[in-house]
Amino acid sequence: MVRMFASWPDLEPTKGSFSTFWYSYYEETFRSLPTGTKVLLDVSRPELGDGLEQRADPAANPQEYAAFVGALAQHFGTKVAAYEIWNEEDSSGWWAGGPNPAAYTQLLKATYPAVKAADPSATVVLGGLTGNDFEFLEGVYAAGGKGSFDAVGVHTDTACNILSPYDFVRGAGNRMIADSFLPTVKSRGDARQRR
């Protein structure tokens, strides 16, 4: 499986106007992958912020975002196995104004049926969280997000910027800390330290 970013402004520079260049780019990339490779498209709206940081404003209108992702699913069909709804929405680096589980849930609830209507076999992934962010995920459930995603993305790579996988511990209430999925991956037979 490969994970690719799909930038909303590139693919739909103006509402209702789709870029033939970018659609062709993705089609060609899909064709160049080894047979049997599954594609996960992470659909967000990255913008260059201060320095080289990626910043993004959440969709002002969840229905517009949902319509766009639904159009992608309609266009690409089974060439894309899964759609990740945003990226690290629990981080102010990707969700301007800071994490907002209720606002993100509105985006998720609007997009899930749009993707499933276009391609019922597609997997809808809750955008990759920065580590084991159980508090954000609990916020999504509290906002009514249950049933609006098929899987949860978790980014464990942020952990190695801080500590060795062997140094992770449980936090308050004996809950796993944000990056504790990293040692879980190792315990499943992957002895390589991920950086």
N, C-alpha and C positions, 0 to 999 in steps of 0.2 A: 504494500500500500504506500502511496506517496501523498503527501499533504502539500497543497499549493494554495497560494493566496489569489483571490479574485478581487480586484479593486473595483468597487462600484463606480467611482468616477471615470475610470478608464473604459469600462464596458458600457456604461450608459452616461456619456458626458453631459447630455441634457435629457430631461425627462422624456421618455418615449423614443429617444434616438439612440440606437445601439451602434457601437463601433465595429465595423466589419473587420478592421485590422486586428483588434484584440480577440474577437471571436475566432478568427482564422488562426491566430497565434495559439490559442488554447487547443483548437482542433488538431493542429500540427503537433503540438506537444503530446497530446494524448496518443496520436498515431505513433510517435517515436518511442513510447514506453514499451518495455518487454511485454509479450503476450501474458495475459492474466493479471497484470498490475491493476489494482483498484485505486481510484483517485478520490481523495477527500478535498473538496474546495472550501477554503475558509473565506467567507464573504464578509468583507469589512470595508471601511472607508478611510484608509490611511492618508494622512496629510503630514507634510514636513513641518515640524514644530521648531522650537528654539534648538539650536545645535543640530544634531543629527537624529534626535529622538523622534520616534513615531508618535503622532498624536491623532486622535480621531474624535469627532463629535458624533454622539449617538444619532441615529436616524431621528429627525424631527417628527416624522410621520411614519410609525411602524408599518402602516398599510403600503406605503410607497416602497419601503425596503422589501416587504413580503412579496409585492408584485414583481419586483426585480428578481429576487431569488427564485420565485416561481417561474419566471421567464427563462432563467438559466436552466432550471431543471427540465423545462419543456424542450429547450433547444438542445441540451446535451444528452438528455435521456439517460440510457444505461451506461454511457461513457463515464459518468460520474457516479460513484457508489454512495457518497455521503456529502452532506453540506454542513459545515460548521458555522453556526450562527454567531458571527463576530469573533473577535480574538481578545482574550484576556480582559473581558468586560469588567472584571473585578479589580482592574488596575487603572489609575488615572492616566497612565501612559497610553492607554487605548480607549478609555471612556472619559472624555473631557468632563471636568466637574467632579470626578471621583466616582467610585463604584456606587451603583444604584440598582439593587436587585429588582425593585418594583418596576422601574423603567425598562430594564433589560427583559423582564418577564413579558411585558407588553409586546416587545419586539419578537420574542420567541413565540408567544401565543398567536401572533398574526402570521408568522412565517411558516410554522409547522403545517397548517392545512394547505397553504399555497404550494409547498414543495410536494406534499403527499398527493395533491390533486394532479400535479404535473407528472410525477413519477412515484407511484405508491411503493416501489421497491427501494427507493432512496432512504438512507439513514439520515436522520436529523440529529446533529450533535450540538449539545449545549457548548458554547464557545469555550475554548481551552482556558481553564482557570490557572492562576499563578500558584501552582502547588496544590496542596490539599486544602483548598479554601472552603471548609465545611460551613463557615458562617455565611458566606455569600450564597452557597447552594441552599442552605436552610432558608435564606431570604427569598430565593426563587420559589421554593415550595410554599412559603408563607404567603407569597403574592399570587398563588394559584397556578404555578408553572407545571405542576404534575400533569403528565399526559401530553406535554408540548415538546418533548424531545425523546429520542430513542437511546441516546448515549451521552455521557459526560466526558468532555475533553479535559485532561489534566496535564499541565506543563511542569515536569519535574526538573527541567534543566536549570531553573533558577537556583536550586539548592546548592549546586557545586560552586557557585560563586561565593558561598559563605563558609561551608563546612564540608568535611569529608562525609560520605554516606555513613561511615561507622560512628559518627558523632551525633546522629539524630536521636532525639529523645521525645518523650511525650510531654505535652504541656499541661495547662490547667485542666482539672477534671479528668486527668489521664487520657485526654484526647490527643490524637496524633497531631504533631505540629505541621505547619503548612507544607513542608517539603518531604514528609516522611514516606511518600510512595517510592522514593528513590531506592531505599534499601529493600523494599518489597520486590522491585524489579530484579535486584541482585540476587535475592533469595530464590528466584525462579530459575536460576542457572546462568544468569548473565554476570560473569565475573569482571567484566570491564567497567571501570569507573567512567561515568558519563560526564562530559564537560561541554 
